[in-house]
């Protein structure tokens, strides 16, 4: 998936309960009622400038380090949520459970 991201190709892993993708720039997430939770997890050691809008728990210009559980099990409250970051790569997991 990282190679796809580096070549500006959207790649998504989907199974019965989850949808997983990588991002390295501002991304709009459209609300999908199939998935109750959205988690953001750093793939790189640190992801800087993380801002979440349209989510139950927002962040503003936060530096998220690998191993930090702050981004786990958030909920989208607006039709379009925004995830912004300055540097690094985030794993985005939409989950039913």
Residue frames as a rotation matrix with the C-alpha (Angstrom) as fourth column:
UNK 1
0.563 0.826 0.000 0.00
0.826 -0.563 0.000 0.00
0.000 0.000 -1.000 0.00
UNK 2
0.338 -0.504 -0.795 2.86
0.246 -0.768 0.591 2.37
-0.908 -0.396 -0.135 0.73
UNK 3
-0.722 -0.610 0.326 4.16
0.435 -0.035 0.900 2.04
-0.538 0.791 0.291 -2.82
UNK 4
-0.086 0.788 0.610 0.71
0.956 -0.107 0.274 2.90
0.281 0.606 -0.744 -4.18
UNK 5
0.715 0.343 -0.609 0.56
0.581 -0.777 0.244 5.98
-0.389 -0.528 -0.755 -1.93
UNK 6
-0.110 -0.876 -0.469 4.00
0.205 -0.482 0.852 7.12
-0.973 -0.003 0.232 -3.10
UNK 7
-0.899 -0.171 0.403 2.73
0.409 0.005 0.913 6.87
-0.158 0.985 0.065 -6.71
UNK 8
-0.735 0.647 -0.203 -0.52
-0.589 -0.757 -0.282 8.76
-0.336 -0.088 0.938 -5.97
UNK 9
-0.496 0.592 -0.635 -2.64
-0.231 0.616 0.753 5.64
0.837 0.520 -0.169 -6.43
UNK 10
-0.088 0.548 0.832 -5.52
-0.994 -0.097 -0.042 5.14
0.057 -0.831 0.553 -3.98
UNK 11
-0.499 -0.071 -0.864 -5.33
-0.111 0.994 -0.017 1.65
0.860 0.087 -0.504 -2.52
UNK 12
-0.064 0.573 0.817 -7.86
-0.986 -0.163 0.037 0.34
0.155 -0.803 0.575 -0.02
UNK 13
-0.901 -0.109 -0.420 -8.01
-0.033 0.982 -0.184 -2.96
0.432 -0.152 -0.889 1.87
UNK 14
-0.191 0.925 0.329 -11.60
-0.950 -0.258 0.176 -4.00
0.247 -0.279 0.928 2.55
UNK 15
-0.915 0.090 -0.394 -12.99
0.138 0.986 -0.096 -6.93
0.380 -0.142 -0.914 4.48
UNK 16
-0.135 0.961 -0.243 -16.31
0.725 0.263 0.637 -7.66
0.676 -0.090 -0.732 6.17
UNK 17
0.530 0.379 -0.758 -15.65
0.845 -0.312 0.435 -5.29
-0.072 -0.871 -0.486 9.10
UNK 18
0.201 -0.602 -0.772 -12.97
0.313 -0.708 0.633 -2.80
-0.928 -0.369 0.046 8.03
UNK 19
0.823 -0.151 0.547 -11.72
0.495 -0.279 -0.823 -0.48
0.277 0.948 -0.155 5.33
UNK 20
0.444 -0.778 -0.444 -8.04
0.447 -0.237 0.862 0.50
-0.776 -0.582 0.242 5.55
UNK 21
0.730 -0.297 0.616 -6.04
0.530 -0.322 -0.784 3.08
0.432 0.899 -0.078 3.60
UNK 22
-0.133 -0.828 -0.545 -2.89
0.914 -0.315 0.256 5.18
-0.384 -0.464 0.798 3.93
UNK 23
0.834 0.329 0.443 -2.78
0.487 -0.816 -0.311 8.97
0.259 0.475 -0.841 3.61
UNK 24
-0.186 -0.919 -0.349 0.04
0.961 -0.244 0.132 11.53
-0.206 -0.311 0.928 3.48
UNK 25
-0.951 -0.015 0.310 -1.93
0.105 -0.956 0.275 14.69
0.292 0.294 0.910 2.70
UNK 26
-0.622 0.779 0.076 -5.27
-0.613 -0.425 -0.666 16.36
-0.487 -0.461 0.742 3.45
UNK 27
-0.915 0.361 -0.178 -8.08
0.181 0.764 0.619 13.89
0.360 0.535 -0.765 2.90
UNK 28
-0.372 0.889 0.268 -11.87
-0.926 -0.376 -0.040 14.21
0.065 -0.263 0.963 2.98
UNK 29
-0.990 0.137 0.008 -13.70
0.134 0.977 -0.163 11.20
-0.031 -0.161 -0.987 4.41
UNK 30
-0.392 0.920 -0.004 -17.33
-0.647 -0.273 0.712 10.84
0.654 0.282 0.702 3.33
UNK 31
-0.389 0.315 0.866 -19.59
-0.817 0.316 -0.482 9.45
-0.426 -0.895 0.135 6.04
UNK 32
-0.387 0.248 -0.888 -20.44
-0.461 0.782 0.420 5.79
0.799 0.572 -0.189 5.53
UNK 33
0.219 0.600 0.770 -23.00
-0.962 -0.002 0.275 4.39
0.166 -0.800 0.576 7.96
UNK 34
0.705 -0.056 -0.707 -21.52
-0.031 0.993 -0.110 0.90
0.709 0.100 0.698 7.51
UNK 35
-0.174 -0.890 -0.421 -18.59
0.643 0.221 -0.734 1.98
0.746 -0.398 0.533 9.68
UNK 36
0.812 0.525 -0.255 -19.13
0.508 -0.420 0.752 3.32
0.287 -0.740 -0.608 13.21
UNK 37
0.670 -0.631 -0.391 -15.50
0.195 -0.359 0.913 4.07
-0.716 -0.688 -0.118 14.08
UNK 38
0.787 -0.581 0.207 -12.54
0.108 -0.200 -0.974 5.73
0.607 0.789 -0.095 12.40
UNK 39
0.726 -0.646 -0.237 -9.05
0.347 0.046 0.937 5.27
-0.594 -0.762 0.258 13.78
UNK 40
0.797 -0.604 0.013 -5.88
-0.312 -0.431 -0.847 7.08
0.517 0.671 -0.532 12.74
UNK 41
0.798 -0.594 0.100 -2.58
0.276 0.507 0.816 5.36
-0.536 -0.624 0.569 13.44
UNK 42
0.454 -0.701 -0.549 0.88
-0.804 -0.588 0.085 6.67
-0.383 0.403 -0.831 12.52
UNK 43
0.962 -0.270 0.032 2.74
0.250 0.834 -0.492 4.46
0.106 0.481 0.870 10.06
UNK 44
0.130 -0.934 0.332 5.83
0.196 -0.304 -0.932 6.65
0.972 0.186 0.143 10.34
UNK 45
-0.536 -0.459 -0.708 7.59
0.748 0.131 -0.651 7.38
0.391 -0.879 0.273 13.65
UNK 46
-0.494 0.410 -0.767 5.78
0.378 -0.693 -0.614 10.72
-0.783 -0.593 0.188 13.91
UNK 47
-0.192 0.514 0.836 3.00
0.898 -0.252 0.361 12.38
0.396 0.820 -0.413 11.96
UNK 48
-0.782 -0.234 -0.578 3.05
0.498 -0.792 -0.353 16.15
-0.376 -0.563 0.736 12.43
UNK 49
-0.882 0.390 -0.263 0.32
-0.440 -0.883 0.165 18.77
-0.168 0.262 0.950 12.20
UNK 50
-0.766 0.637 -0.085 -2.60
0.554 0.721 0.416 16.34
0.327 0.271 -0.905 12.50
UNK 51
-0.779 0.626 -0.034 -5.94
-0.550 -0.709 -0.442 18.15
-0.301 -0.326 0.896 12.41
UNK 52
-0.781 0.619 0.088 -9.31
0.618 0.742 0.259 16.38
0.095 0.257 -0.962 12.53
UNK 53
-0.760 0.636 -0.134 -12.56
-0.596 -0.764 -0.246 18.16
-0.259 -0.107 0.960 11.67
UNK 54
-0.019 0.869 -0.495 -16.06
-0.877 0.223 0.425 16.68
0.480 0.442 0.758 11.56
UNK 55
-0.302 -0.160 -0.940 -15.19
0.199 0.953 -0.226 14.03
0.932 -0.256 -0.256 14.12
UNK 56
0.741 0.591 -0.317 -16.51
0.385 0.012 0.923 13.50
0.549 -0.806 -0.219 17.66
UNK 57
0.603 -0.648 -0.465 -13.00
0.429 -0.228 0.874 14.10
-0.672 -0.727 0.141 19.01
UNK 58
0.938 -0.246 0.244 -11.17
0.096 -0.491 -0.866 16.80
0.333 0.836 -0.437 17.05
UNK 59
0.238 -0.924 -0.299 -7.46
0.823 0.028 0.568 17.53
-0.516 -0.382 0.767 16.95
UNK 60
0.999 0.025 0.042 -5.71
0.043 -0.854 -0.518 20.74
0.023 0.519 -0.854 15.99
UNK 61
0.499 -0.867 -0.009 -2.12
-0.546 -0.307 -0.779 20.65
0.673 0.394 -0.627 14.71
UNK 62
0.712 -0.158 0.684 -1.20
-0.562 0.455 0.691 17.68
-0.420 -0.876 0.235 16.92
UNK 63
-0.167 -0.814 -0.556 2.00
-0.903 0.353 -0.246 15.65
0.397 0.461 -0.794 16.55
UNK 64
0.778 0.543 0.318 1.00
-0.615 0.762 0.202 11.99
-0.132 -0.353 0.926 16.73
UNK 65
-0.288 -0.957 -0.031 3.81
-0.957 0.288 0.022 9.58
-0.013 0.036 -0.999 17.56
UNK 66
-0.098 0.181 -0.979 3.89
-0.360 0.910 0.205 5.87
0.928 0.372 -0.023 16.84
UNK 67
-0.673 -0.090 -0.735 2.46
0.525 0.641 -0.559 3.96
0.521 -0.762 -0.384 19.80
UNK 68
-0.912 0.410 0.001 0.13
-0.322 -0.716 -0.619 6.81
-0.253 -0.565 0.785 20.82
UNK 69
-0.699 0.691 0.181 -3.47
0.710 0.701 0.066 5.56
-0.082 0.174 -0.981 21.14
UNK 70
-0.627 0.434 -0.647 -5.08
-0.052 -0.852 -0.521 9.02
-0.778 -0.292 0.557 20.91
UNK 71
-0.598 0.340 -0.726 -6.44
-0.795 -0.370 0.481 8.38
-0.105 0.865 0.492 17.39
UNK 72
-0.972 0.177 -0.156 -8.21
0.149 0.973 0.177 5.10
0.183 0.149 -0.972 18.14
UNK 73
-0.460 0.878 -0.135 -12.00
0.885 0.466 0.015 4.64
0.076 -0.113 -0.991 17.79
UNK 74
-0.844 0.251 -0.473 -13.13
-0.168 -0.963 -0.211 8.15
-0.509 -0.099 0.855 16.90
UNK 75
-0.149 0.857 0.493 -16.57
0.808 0.393 -0.440 8.73
-0.570 0.333 -0.751 15.36
UNK 76
-0.911 -0.114 0.396 -17.49
0.365 -0.669 0.648 10.81
0.191 0.735 0.651 12.34
UNK 77
-0.360 0.802 -0.477 -20.26
0.580 -0.208 -0.788 13.31
-0.731 -0.560 -0.390 13.18
UNK 78
0.048 0.346 -0.937 -20.43
-0.541 -0.780 -0.316 15.34
-0.840 0.522 0.150 9.96
UNK 79
0.904 0.404 0.139 -21.17
-0.088 0.494 -0.865 14.22
-0.418 0.770 0.483 6.41
UNK 80
0.625 -0.777 0.076 -17.61
0.245 0.102 -0.964 15.11
0.742 0.621 0.254 5.34
UNK 81
0.861 -0.453 -0.229 -14.75
0.190 -0.132 0.973 14.86
-0.471 -0.881 -0.028 7.80
UNK 82
0.727 -0.686 0.003 -11.28
-0.345 -0.369 -0.863 16.30
0.594 0.627 -0.505 7.14
UNK 83
0.753 -0.649 -0.105 -7.98
0.465 0.413 0.783 14.81
-0.465 -0.639 0.613 8.10
UNK 84
0.825 -0.545 0.150 -4.98
-0.275 -0.618 -0.737 17.09
0.494 0.567 -0.659 7.57
UNK 85
0.716 -0.684 -0.139 -1.31
0.494 0.356 0.793 16.46
-0.493 -0.637 0.593 8.27
UNK 86
0.691 -0.545 -0.475 1.96
-0.623 -0.782 -0.009 18.28
-0.366 0.302 -0.880 7.63
UNK 87
-0.179 -0.777 -0.603 4.32
-0.892 0.386 -0.233 15.32
0.414 0.497 -0.763 7.36
UNK 88
-0.726 -0.157 0.669 4.34
-0.472 0.821 -0.320 11.55
-0.500 -0.549 -0.670 7.78
UNK 89
-0.602 0.541 -0.588 1.92
-0.351 0.482 0.803 8.79
0.717 0.689 -0.101 6.85
UNK 90
-0.454 0.565 0.689 -1.31
-0.795 0.091 -0.600 7.84
-0.402 -0.820 0.408 8.64
UNK 91
-0.917 0.364 -0.165 -3.16
0.271 0.869 0.413 4.55
0.294 0.334 -0.896 8.52
UNK 92
-0.513 0.837 0.188 -6.92
-0.858 -0.499 -0.119 5.25
-0.006 -0.223 0.975 8.37
UNK 93
-0.946 0.252 -0.206 -9.13
0.245 0.968 0.058 2.41
0.214 0.004 -0.977 9.57
UNK 94
-0.289 0.938 0.192 -12.90
-0.907 -0.333 0.259 2.58
0.307 -0.100 0.947 9.23
UNK 95
-0.960 -0.141 -0.240 -14.41
-0.047 0.932 -0.360 -0.13
0.275 -0.334 -0.901 11.42
UNK 96
-0.026 0.994 -0.106 -17.82
-0.195 0.099 0.976 -1.62
0.980 0.046 0.191 12.13
UNK 97
0.738 0.303 -0.603 -16.74
0.420 0.493 0.762 -2.86
0.528 -0.816 0.237 15.57
